[in-house]
Amino acid sequence: MRALIVDDEPLARARMTALLGECAAVEIVGSVDDGEAALAALHELQPDVLLLDINMPGLDGVTLAQRLAGRARPQVIFCTAYEAHALKAFELGAADYLLKPVRLERLRDALQRAQRRLDDGPREPAAWLHGRLRGEQVRIALDEVLCLLAEEKYVVVQHRGGELLIEDSLRQLEDAYPDQLIRLHRNCLVPPARLLGIKTLADGRVLARLDGTDSSPEISRRNLPAIRKLLRLS
């Protein structure tokens, strides 16, 4: 099992590293101090489990878990000094919730629970994006998304049923779903399966043709080679 430690306290990371060293068949692939760094490390390190603190500056543990909810990997084990978020943690599908100071036997139990989930999950469940619509929290399955467009402080999710505003940045979404989103432009991501083709305008601009929508977002020169390669391979 590949483990990534996420905690803003150096002593807590060191203690967790020592505890994991006492657990069989666990490889520590990384140790980072905030949620943003964890998101950036997910694609490169491919952890099976996150040992995740909750109260961190910037992107906290609950928000990070919300972005990972519905994915088979990594499984999330919260490690925190507070009981207040336990219900929310399990609503998000966390494998376990450990109170600091974490005891070795509880950690081993939590890792076994996470491993059973990994073993029982033969395929990746649907991923969800979370946002607000008319003041209410809603979610949209990533496979329903047509296009993601950055606009000022928000990202507009264009989907089959309309539009949704979310607070995640395009970079965060790209890091969280590297195999499910591809960048067309600095302000635009799309699911690769939506790409039908490209068209070149008289002024030299290149637009993407997308399945399910008449919208044709522009493809930047920087990203055009990757898009052409993807279309040749698909």
N, C-alpha and C positions, 0 to 999 in steps of 0.2 A: 504494500500500500504506500502510495506516494503522498506525503503530508506537507502542507504549507502552513506555517505559523504566521498569524496576523495579530499583532499586539503592539500598541504604542509604547509599552514599558519595557526597556531593555532587560530588567531583571526577570520579568514575567516570560519573555521570550527565552531567556537562558534556562529558566526552570523548566519550561515546557520541552525544550531541547533535551534536557537531562532525563525527563520522564519518558519521552518518546524513545530514548536510547535503551530504556528498560523494557520496551514493548517489542515483541517478536514481529518480524516481517514488515517493519515500518522503515521507510526511507524518507528522511527529511530533505525535500528538494529546494526549500527556500524558507526564509524568515524575513518578514517585512513589517514596517511600523505603521501602516495605515491602509485604508480601504482602496485608495487610488493605486497605490503600489501593488496591492493584491490583484486588482483588475488587470493591470499591465502585465503581471507575471503569469496569469492564467494560461494564455496561449502558449507561451514559451515553456513553462514548467509542467503543464498538464497534470496538476495534482488530483489525486483521488479524493482527498479530504482536506478541508480547511479547519484548523483550530483557531477559532475566530473570537476575538474580544469584541465587546459591544461599544463601550464608551471610548471612542477615539476621536481626535480632532478631524475636521473635514468629513470625509465619507465614513460614517460609523458602521458598526457591524450589522445592525438591523437593515439599514439601507442597502448595504452590499448584498445581504442575504435575499432581499426583495428582488434584486437584479438577477440573482442566480436561481430564483425559485422555479421549480418545474424541470430543472436539469438533473440528469442522473449523476453527472460528475461536474464539480466536486460535491461530495456530501459535506454538510456543514455541521460542525460541533462547536457550539458556543462555549466559551470559557470566560466567565465574568465574576466579579465580586458581588453582583446584585441579583436578587431574585425577581425584580419587577418585570423583566422582559420575558420571563419563561413562557407565558401563554402565547405571546406574539411569536416567539421563536418556533414553537411547535405548529402554529398556524402557517408559518412559512415553510414547514416541512423539514426542520432541522432534525438531524439524526439523534442529537442529544444536547443536554444543557448542563454544563458542569460549573459548579461554584468554586471560586478560588478561596483558599489554596487547593488546587486540584490534587486529589489523591490518586495514586498509581492504579489501584484496582478499579476505581470509577473510570479512569481514562481507558484502561484496557476494555472495560465493558462497552464504553462508547465507541471505541474503534471496531469492536466486534459487531456492534449494531450497524455501523456504517458499512462494514464489509459485507454483511448480509444483504443490505440494500443494494450494494453494487452487484453482488452475485445474482440477485433476483431481478435486476433491471437489464434485460437483454438489449434494450434499445433506448435511445434518448427520448424522453417525453417532450411534449410540446413546450417551447419557451414562450414566456409572456412578457409583454411590456406593460408597465403600470403608469397611469396618468389620471388626469381629472377631466370630467366632462360636466359642464354646468354645475360645478361645485361638488360633484360626487366622485369618489374614487372608482375607477374602472380599470379593466385590463383588456388587452387585445393579444391574441395569439400571434406569434411572429410569422407564422405561415399565412396569416391573413393580410400582412403588410404589403403594400404596393411600393411605397417610397417613403423615405425619411428626409425631411428638409429642415435645415437649421434656419431659424428666424429669431433674431435678437436673443432673448434669454431662454427661449424654448426650442424644442424640436417638434415639428408638425409631423404626425404619423398619418399618412394617407393610407387608408385600408378599404376593404370592400364595402364597409358600412358607413364610411364618411371620413372624418378627421378627428384626431385626438392630440392634445398637447401633453408632452412629457418634459420633465426637467433634466433628464439625462442628456449629456452632450453627445455629439456624433462620435467623438473619440472614445468615450466610455462605452458606447454601444458597439463600436467596432472592436474594441478590446474584449468585450464580454461575449460577442458572437462572431468570432473571426471566420468561421466556416459558413455562416448564414447571412452575412452582409458583405457587400463589396462597395468600395467608394467609387463614385463617378466624378465627384468634384469635391472641393473642400466643404461645400454646403449640402452635400447629398450622398446618401447611402441607399442601396436597393438590395433586395434578396437576389442572388444570382439566378435563381429559377425564373425570375420575372423578365430577364433580358431576352428579347426576341431578336434584336438586331440594332443596327445603327444607321443613321442617315446624315449625310454631309450637306450643309447649306451652302449657298452661293458665296457667302462671306467667309467660308472656311470653318465655321463652327460645326461641331459634331454633336448630334443629339442621340439619346437612347430611345429605342422603341420598347415599351414595357407591356407585358401581358396584363390585361384587366383594367387599363386606364388609357385615356388619350393624352395624358401628360407625357411630355418628352423632355426630361431634364438634360442639361448640357453635360458633356463629358470633357474634362480638362485634358490638355495635351499630356500632362504628367501621367494620368490614369488611363489614357487611351490604349497604350500597348497591352496592358493587363486585360482590358475589356475585349480587345480583338482576339487575344489568345484564348480567353474563356469561351467566346462564341465559336471559335474554330474547334475547341475540344468538346463542346456540348452537342 
